[in-house]
Amino acid sequence: MPGASANLLLPYLASGQAQKHVTVNESLRKLDAIVQLSVESASTSAEPGSPSDGQVYILPPGKTGTHWGAMADHALAYWRDGAWEEITPREGWLAFVR
């Protein structure tokens, strides 16, 4: 069995895994970011100074910032728990841009 789901790449629990809640919570956070995907912007190029928890951005080419600069163009930048997480979208995903 692979270590993650095929489409959303959610990590599976391993049999006998200690601290299963960590894996489950990681999957829930990822689902929170991509199910019914709604992003703040697909054109904002400067990393926000004080984002709100749960905000998601599609990163345009030429983006700037300590964290965004290292992320891939067109990736999703998801602010959660005080840190940016990069999520690589899959072909065919749809997003509503607010």
C-alpha positions as CSV (number, residue, x, y, z in Angstrom):
1,M,0.0,0.0,0.0
2,P,1.3,3.4,-0.8
3,G,1.9,6.0,1.9
4,A,-0.6,8.5,0.6
5,S,-3.9,8.7,-1.3
6,A,-3.6,8.9,-5.1
7,N,-5.5,12.2,-5.8
8,L,-5.1,14.4,-2.8
9,L,-1.9,12.9,-1.5
10,L,-3.3,12.6,2.0
11,P,-1.0,10.5,4.3
12,Y,-2.3,7.2,5.4
13,L,-2.0,5.9,8.9
14,A,0.6,3.1,9.2
15,S,-0.3,0.0,11.2
16,G,1.2,0.3,14.6
17,Q,2.0,4.0,14.1
18,A,2.6,6.0,17.2
19,Q,0.9,9.4,17.5
20,K,-1.7,8.6,14.8
21,H,-3.4,11.9,15.6
22,V,-0.5,13.8,14.0
23,T,-1.1,12.1,10.6
24,V,-4.9,12.5,10.8
25,N,-4.6,16.2,11.7
26,E,-2.2,16.8,8.8
27,S,-4.7,15.2,6.4
28,L,-7.5,17.3,7.9
29,R,-5.5,20.5,7.5
30,K,-4.8,19.7,3.8
31,L,-8.4,18.9,3.2
32,D,-9.4,22.2,4.9
33,A,-7.2,24.1,2.3
34,I,-8.2,22.3,-0.9
35,V,-11.8,21.1,-0.6
36,Q,-14.2,23.8,-2.0
37,L,-11.0,25.6,-2.9
38,S,-11.4,29.4,-2.5
39,V,-8.3,31.6,-2.7
40,E,-7.6,35.2,-1.7
41,S,-5.8,36.0,-4.9
42,A,-4.1,34.5,-7.9
43,S,-2.2,37.8,-8.7
44,T,-0.9,39.0,-5.3
45,S,2.9,38.7,-5.6
46,A,4.1,40.1,-2.3
47,E,3.8,37.7,0.7
48,P,1.3,39.2,3.2
49,G,2.8,40.5,6.4
50,S,-0.1,39.3,8.7
51,P,-2.3,36.7,7.0
52,S,-5.3,35.2,8.7
53,D,-5.4,31.5,9.5
54,G,-6.7,29.5,6.6
55,Q,-6.0,31.9,3.9
56,V,-4.8,30.4,0.6
57,Y,-3.1,32.1,-2.4
58,I,-2.2,30.9,-5.9
59,L,1.4,32.0,-6.3
60,P,2.1,33.9,-9.5
61,P,5.5,34.1,-11.2
62,G,7.6,36.9,-9.7
63,K,6.3,36.4,-6.2
64,T,8.4,37.7,-3.4
65,G,8.8,37.1,0.3
66,T,10.8,35.0,2.8
67,H,8.6,31.9,2.3
68,W,6.8,32.5,-1.0
69,G,10.1,33.2,-2.9
70,A,11.1,29.6,-2.4
71,M,7.8,28.1,-3.4
72,A,6.9,27.0,-7.0
73,D,5.0,29.3,-9.4
74,H,1.3,28.4,-9.4
75,A,1.6,26.5,-6.1
76,L,-1.0,27.1,-3.4
77,A,0.4,29.0,-0.3
78,Y,-1.7,28.0,2.7
79,W,-1.3,29.9,6.0
80,R,-2.0,27.7,9.0
81,D,-0.8,27.5,12.5
82,G,1.5,30.5,12.0
83,A,3.4,29.2,9.0
84,W,3.1,29.0,5.2
85,E,2.6,25.5,3.7
86,E,3.1,24.9,0.0
87,I,0.5,22.6,-1.7
88,T,1.1,21.5,-5.3
89,P,-2.2,21.5,-7.1
90,R,-3.1,18.7,-9.4
91,E,-4.3,19.1,-13.0
92,G,-8.1,19.6,-13.1
93,W,-8.5,21.3,-9.7
94,L,-10.8,24.3,-9.7
95,A,-10.5,27.3,-7.4
96,F,-12.7,30.2,-6.8
97,V,-10.7,33.5,-6.6
98,R,-12.3,35.9,-4.2
